[in-house]
């Protein structure tokens, strides 16, 4: 199209050549950097000791399978406790965080005490480190000597501490999603006769949740890792099993096994989060493109043949066109913002 700059050359200069030569150069540079890092590690004076301490294949296998008779547990089997705690905490966080967000978004005077309590809870839970909350719940709740509360396992106390801490963060994510819904949506719902709670349930929350899924998944990636802190209360999860093996055989390869297992859990979730973010961006861009295409199609319908009032580019009328005319694809026509001077 005449007057439209060629963006392919500019994109090629900015992003690099996508041909075989560019692919070969990028692959070669990546391999060289990785090889340099491996060479530095292998040629270091203490490389042999570090490899024996952290990357011993025999110790890594023994830590993975475990041997309770020898005094240590299987890191692989202990990871199942991390997964169960993660699932239980995730369900509780989604429910508590949504409840706190709705309370903080309420405007009625009757709910003012609850809004004050919810605001104080968010401030305290976000300000206190998670490890201190785990200690407070794990050691404080049994000391109360209550019938049901004080008789739970360390994993239950750990899940409760995770829910208390992460619900404060997730409630703010919910609030951001709720506030991102345009006020016209609320006004339209109220004009249809929906109450405030019905508007929140059927109109606002469906749109808000779709927006906040990527940040929620990022929080849950951190949650999966933080389940390892529950081992401080004595629960035999993956990190605690790795610690017991290290204390028994005086080798840290078990920690590497636990790290690899956590990576196996978190990396797919991280890639899935990136996929959702890219899909959401593509959907938004496609929607905006279709919207503008529809607007311009209504304002400037493309004629099958040149109308009488249009003049060919290069002709006398096109050469001295004013601000009231525009030129594209060899034809000029009146701008949609002004009237035609027929």
C-alpha positions in Angstrom: 0.0 0.0 0.0 1.3 3.4 -0.9 2.5 5.5 2.0 2.8 2.6 4.4 6.3 1.9 5.7 7.9 -1.5 5.3 8.0 -2.9 8.8 9.6 -6.2 7.9 13.1 -4.6 7.5 12.8 -2.7 10.8 11.6 -5.9 12.6 14.5 -7.8 11.1 17.0 -5.2 12.3 15.5 -5.2 15.8 14.9 -8.9 16.4 17.6 -10.3 14.3 17.6 -12.4 11.1 15.3 -15.4 11.4 17.0 -17.3 8.7 19.3 -20.3 9.1 22.3 -18.0 9.7 20.6 -16.2 12.5 19.4 -19.5 14.1 22.9 -20.9 13.8 24.5 -17.8 15.4 22.0 -17.8 18.3 22.4 -21.6 18.9 26.2 -21.3 18.8 26.3 -18.4 21.3 24.0 -20.2 23.7 26.1 -23.4 23.6 29.3 -21.4 24.1 27.9 -19.6 27.1 26.7 -22.8 28.7 30.0 -24.5 27.9 31.9 -21.7 29.5 29.9 -22.0 32.7 30.4 -25.7 32.9 34.1 -25.3 32.3 34.4 -22.8 35.1 32.6 -25.2 37.4 34.6 -28.2 36.5 38.0 -26.4 36.5 37.4 -24.8 39.9 39.8 -26.0 42.7 37.0 -27.4 44.8 34.9 -28.8 42.0 35.4 -32.5 42.9 34.3 -31.9 46.5 31.2 -29.9 45.4 30.2 -32.6 43.0 30.7 -35.3 45.6 28.7 -33.3 48.2 25.8 -32.1 46.0 25.7 -34.3 42.9 26.6 -37.7 44.0 24.5 -40.1 41.9 24.5 -42.9 44.6 23.3 -40.5 47.3 20.7 -38.9 45.0 19.2 -42.3 44.3 19.2 -43.4 47.9 17.6 -40.1 48.9 14.9 -40.5 46.2 13.9 -44.1 47.2 14.6 -43.8 50.9 15.3 -46.4 53.6 13.3 -46.0 56.9 15.4 -48.7 58.5 18.5 -46.6 58.0 16.9 -43.6 59.5 15.8 -41.5 56.5 12.7 -41.3 54.4 12.1 -41.2 50.6 12.1 -37.7 49.2 9.9 -38.8 46.3 7.2 -40.2 48.6 7.4 -37.2 50.9 6.7 -34.9 47.9 3.2 -36.4 47.9 2.6 -34.6 51.2 3.6 -31.3 49.6 1.2 -31.9 46.7 -1.7 -32.6 49.1 -0.9 -29.6 51.2 -0.7 -27.4 48.1 -4.2 -28.6 46.9 -5.8 -28.1 50.2 -4.3 -24.7 50.8 -5.2 -23.6 47.3 -8.8 -24.4 47.8 -8.9 -22.6 51.1 -7.0 -19.6 49.7 -9.4 -19.1 46.8 -12.5 -19.2 49.1 -11.1 -17.0 51.9 -9.4 -14.5 49.6 -12.7 -14.0 47.6 -14.6 -13.5 50.8 -12.2 -10.9 52.1 -12.2 -9.1 48.7 -16.0 -8.9 48.6 -16.1 -7.6 52.2 -13.6 -4.9 51.4 -15.5 -4.0 48.2 -18.8 -3.6 50.1 -20.2 -0.1 50.7 -23.0 -0.7 53.1 -22.7 0.9 56.6 -23.8 -2.4 58.2 -20.6 -4.1 57.0 -18.3 -1.4 58.3 -17.0 -3.5 61.2 -16.3 -6.4 58.9 -14.5 -4.1 56.5 -12.3 -2.8 59.3 -11.5 -6.4 60.4 -10.8 -7.4 56.8 -8.4 -4.5 56.2 -6.6 -5.1 59.5 -6.3 -8.8 58.6 -4.8 -8.0 55.2 -2.3 -5.6 56.6 -1.1 -8.0 59.3 -1.0 -11.1 57.2 1.0 -9.4 54.4 3.3 -7.7 56.9 4.3 -10.7 59.0 6.7 -13.2 57.4 5.2 -16.6 56.6 7.6 -18.5 58.7 6.5 -16.6 61.8 2.8 -17.3 61.0 3.7 -21.0 60.7 5.4 -20.9 64.1 2.5 -19.1 65.7 -0.1 -21.5 64.4 1.9 -24.7 64.6 3.1 -24.1 68.2 0.3 -21.8 69.5 -2.7 -23.8 68.5 -1.7 -27.1 70.3 -0.9 -25.0 73.4 -4.5 -23.9 73.6 -5.5 -27.4 74.6 -8.9 -27.2 72.8 -10.7 -30.4 71.9 -10.5 -30.2 68.1 -8.1 -27.4 67.4 -5.2 -28.7 69.5 -5.4 -32.3 68.2 -4.4 -31.8 64.6 -1.3 -32.9 62.8 1.6 -30.6 61.8 0.5 -30.7 58.2 -2.9 -29.3 59.1 -1.4 -26.4 61.1 0.9 -25.7 58.2 -1.9 -25.6 55.7 -3.8 -23.2 58.0 -0.8 -20.9 58.2 -0.5 -20.9 54.4 -4.1 -20.1 54.0 -3.9 -17.2 56.5 -0.8 -15.7 54.8 -1.7 -16.2 51.1 -5.4 -15.3 51.4 -4.3 -11.7 52.1 -2.3 -11.5 48.9 -5.0 -13.3 46.8 -7.7 -11.0 48.2 -5.9 -8.0 46.7 -5.6 -9.8 43.4 -9.4 -10.3 43.5 -9.9 -6.7 44.3 -7.7 -5.6 41.4 -9.8 -7.8 39.0 -13.1 -6.5 40.4 -12.0 -2.9 40.0 -10.8 -3.6 36.4 -14.5 -4.2 35.4 -15.9 -1.0 33.9 -18.5 0.8 35.9 -20.9 0.7 33.0 -21.1 -3.1 33.5 -22.4 -2.6 37.0 -24.8 0.2 35.9 -26.2 -2.1 33.2 -26.7 -4.9 35.6 -28.4 -2.7 38.1 -30.6 -1.2 35.4 -31.8 -4.8 34.6 -33.0 -5.1 38.2 -30.2 -7.1 39.7 -29.2 -6.5 43.3 -25.7 -5.6 44.3 -24.8 -9.2 45.2 -26.5 -10.6 42.1 -24.5 -8.1 40.0 -21.3 -9.2 41.7 -22.1 -12.9 41.2 -23.4 -12.9 37.6 -21.7 -9.8 36.0 -18.6 -8.6 37.8 -16.9 -11.8 39.1 -17.0 -13.8 35.9 -15.1 -11.0 34.1 -12.8 -10.3 37.0 -11.8 -14.0 37.5 -11.0 -14.3 33.8 -8.6 -11.4 34.1 -6.8 -12.5 37.3 -6.1 -16.1 36.4 -2.5 -15.5 35.4 -1.5 -13.6 38.6 -3.3 -16.2 40.6 -1.3 -18.9 39.0 1.9 -17.0 39.8 0.9 -16.9 43.5 0.2 -20.6 43.4 3.7 -21.3 42.0 5.1 -19.6 45.1 2.6 -21.5 47.3 3.9 -24.8 45.9 7.5 -23.9 47.0 6.4 -22.5 50.4 4.8 -25.9 51.4 8.4 -26.9 52.2 8.3 -24.5 55.2 5.8 -26.8 56.9 8.6 -29.2 57.6 9.7 -26.8 60.3 6.8 -28.1 62.4 7.9 -31.7 62.0 5.9 -32.8 59.0 7.9 -35.2 56.7 7.6 -33.4 53.4 10.2 -33.4 50.6 12.5 -30.8 52.2 12.3 -32.4 55.6 13.1 -35.8 54.1 16.1 -34.3 52.4 17.2 -32.8 55.7 16.9 -36.1 57.5 19.0 -37.8 54.8 21.6 -35.1 54.9 21.8 -35.4 58.7 22.2 -39.1 58.5 24.9 -39.6 55.8 26.4 -36.1 55.8 25.7 -35.5 52.2 23.7 -32.7 50.6 22.7 -34.5 47.4 19.2 -35.1 48.8 18.6 -31.4 48.7 19.3 -31.4 44.9 16.8 -34.2 44.5 14.2 -32.2 46.4 15.0 -29.1 44.2 14.6 -31.2 41.0 11.2 -32.6 42.1 9.9 -29.1 42.9 11.1 -27.9 39.5 9.2 -30.7 37.9 6.1 -29.4 39.6 6.5 -25.7 39.1 8.0 -25.3 35.6 4.9 -26.8 33.8 2.7 -24.5 35.8 4.9 -21.5 34.9 4.7 -22.3 31.2 1.0 -22.7 31.5 0.8 -19.3 33.0 2.8 -17.8 30.2 0.5 -19.5 27.7 -2.6 -18.0 29.4 -1.0 -14.5 29.4 -0.2 -14.8 25.7 -3.7 -16.1 24.8 -5.3 -13.2 26.8 -3.1 -10.6 25.0 -4.0 -12.1 21.6 -7.7 -12.2 22.5 -7.6 -8.5 23.6 -5.7 -7.4 20.5 -8.0 -9.4 18.2 -11.0 -7.9 19.9 -9.6 -4.4 19.6 -8.7 -5.0 15.9 -12.2 -6.3 15.1 -13.8 -3.3 16.9 -11.8 -0.8 15.0 -12.3 -2.6 11.7 -16.1 -2.6 12.3 -16.0 1.1 13.1 -14.1 2.1 10.0 -16.1 -0.3 7.8 -19.3 1.5 8.9 -17.8 5.0 8.5 -15.8 4.3 5.2 -17.5 1.5 3.2 -15.1 0.2 0.5 -16.7 0.7 -2.9 -16.5 -1.9 -5.6 -15.8 0.7 -8.3 -14.5 4.2 -7.9 -17.4 6.7 -7.3 -17.7 9.8 -9.3 -16.6 12.1 -6.5 -13.3 10.1 -6.1 -10.2 11.0 -8.2 -7.3 9.0 -9.2 -4.0 9.4 -7.4 -1.7 11.6 -9.5 -4.5 13.5 -11.1 -5.2 17.1 -10.6 -7.7 16.6 -7.9 -5.4 14.2 -6.0 -2.3 16.4 -6.3 -4.0 19.3 -4.7 -6.1 17.5 -2.2 -6.8 19.4 1.0 -7.1 18.2 4.6 -10.7 17.1 3.8 -9.5 14.2 1.6 -7.4 11.1 2.3 -5.4 8.9 -0.1 -5.2 5.1 0.0 -4.8 2.4 -2.6 -4.7 4.9 -5.4 -8.0 6.6 -4.6 -9.1 9.6 -2.5 -12.3 10.1 -0.7 -13.7 12.5 1.9 -12.6 12.1 5.5 -15.3 10.6 7.7 -14.8 13.5 10.1 -15.7 16.1 7.6 -18.4 16.6 5.0 -17.6 16.1 1.4 -17.3 19.2 -0.7 -19.3 17.7 -3.6 
